[in-house]
Amino acid sequence: MQRQSNAVRIRLPALFADRIDGTSTVEVTATTVADALRALTDRHAELTPLVWTGDSALNPLMILFLNNRQLVRSGLDETVHPGDQLEIIPAIEGG
């Protein structure tokens, strides 16, 4: 994949990658974490139900890391910069 110099890189778990032909990294242009996630789901609509709930809130089963630092739920408004890496990890549920 060619790297865009002004892009934020989003690393995806296998659950997401399997839905978009095995792509495990997507680069988007964004100014906040929320913008990056919206750009991801705008480009890959099949990921929308994994990222967002029906009322457009972040799926509570997703954990986000920005540059290896876990974000709290309010971190969606955090500013991102070109070269930043956002990682999505599905929370593990027990039964």
Protein Blocks (a to p, Z undefined) as FASTA:
>chain_A
ZZdfkbccddddfklmmmngoiabdcdddfbfklmmmmmmmmmmmlmmmmpcfkopacfk
bccdeehiacdfklmmpccdehiacddddddddZZ
